[in-house]
Amino acid sequence: MDIVVISDKNNEVRRQNVIKEFNKENIEFRFFDAIMANKMSKEELATKSIKDTFLSPSEIGCALSHCGVYDEFLKSDEKSIMICEDDIYFTKYFNYDSLLKIKEFLEETDEPRLVVLQKSIYHHKRIRSVGDNVNLYSTRNAFCTHGYMLNRTAARNIKSFQTPVRFEIDAFKFYYWLNACKLYCLDKDFIVQLAEDIIPSTVEKCWKDDRKAKKDAAYKELYNQLPLKGKLISQFRRFKKAIYKPFESLDY
């Protein structure tokens, strides 16, 4: 299995955390040096995202880092990949055999698929078992990219939408609405983020009053490029999410 961890090469604390977690499970992985957009000049940063972006430099860097992993992945012969960030730990439910079954699920089709390795309040239908008392569910949205897996088609589609960077990399509902990929989650948390007081987040958001308006405009630009069928799919998925909103819960 191709496993990549995005990490700041100059942050030894975070790197040692990742090494410790993977060593516990005796699993091989490789680092991808995070792109530190907060160290770029304003001129260079402006070339990496859409004009008048709502994103902070660190959010742009995060998206560029994940897209950089997609680039390497798509140049390889691998059919799927597991991507983690460096502020993670593996829960008691984590097991490698389940990851291999998820890998099979991702690779059995060219349909774009992405699986977050955690629970989601947006879970929908049970798809299949991927281990002892661990099940894969379809989902209408998810958050965070600290641990997920995807196949080539999903990586290619997301990379296309994020060149230049338009959204946070974990704008999963947009990818789903725009039919870039179908989303899946688990009914057990495999990988979670460490608490802020243990390893503080390095991604700062730019909370301005017009953030939502700019984000919606970035989505609408892509939506308007869809063919009629794509627009109908998008509207139907948004409608279904709105219908099920009162029933969203972590209870499965």
Summary of the structure (lengths in Angstrom):
residues: 252
radius of gyration: 17.7
end to end distance: 28.6
largest distance: 51.7
contacts: 761
relative contact order: 0.16
helix: 41%
strand: 21%
